[in-house]
Amino acid sequence: MATVVYNDASVVLNSVDLSDHVKSVTLNYAAEMLDDTAMGDNTRSRKGGLKDWSIDISFHQDYAASEVDATLFSLVGSTFTCVLKPTIGAVSATNPSFSGTGILESYTPMSGAVGDLEEAPVSIQSASDLTRATS
């Protein structure tokens, strides 16, 4: 089984490649669990409901044109296309692309302590289905 060293994830938001500023990225994917337990059952029973996804990213802040702040500041509360890949390489069976329309729930333009690299964490919520492509 192949393992992955996570050191070159691809993060493209609103058609802007911000991969070179990513400190960490997490793609969350889940389904609501609906309880369909009925009288006479001895154990809870569930069915999968609506799916949900979100993305949490911590960027190294950059205020230059077409970089982190210029890309994200105006997107708070807006929808845009999100495309993530485990590596910057071409989409393949071993480097799938995950994409969907997200809405920027929160963006922290300034964060850090004296002597730290300034960080800019964001939280993106789903606004469409999440798709997975291998070609």
KAMOFEN-V503098 format. One line per field, one symbol per residue. phi: phi as a letter, one per 20 degrees, with the letter a starting at -180 (. if undefined). psi: psi as a letter, one per 30 degrees, with the letter a starting at -180 (. if undefined). burial: 1 if it has 16 or more other C-alpha atoms within 10 Angstrom, else 0. Layout:
phi = ???
psi = ???
burial = ???
This chain:
phi = .edceecbfdccdlmdedgfdfebbcddcbcfdeedfcgnfdcgcccfdfebbbcdcdeefbefgmdgfffegfegndeaeccccfcffffbfdbfddbaedcffbbdfcbqdgneffdcfccddfcafedcccb
psi = kklkjjghkkjjkhgkjgefgkekkkjkklkkjkjgklkfkfkkklkkbklkllkkkjljkkglkgadeeeeeffkglklkkkkkelfllklfgilkkllklkjekkjfkkllkflkkliklkklkgllkkkkg.
burial = 000000001111110111101110100000000000000000000000000111111111110000111011001000111111111000100011111111111111100000000011111111110100000
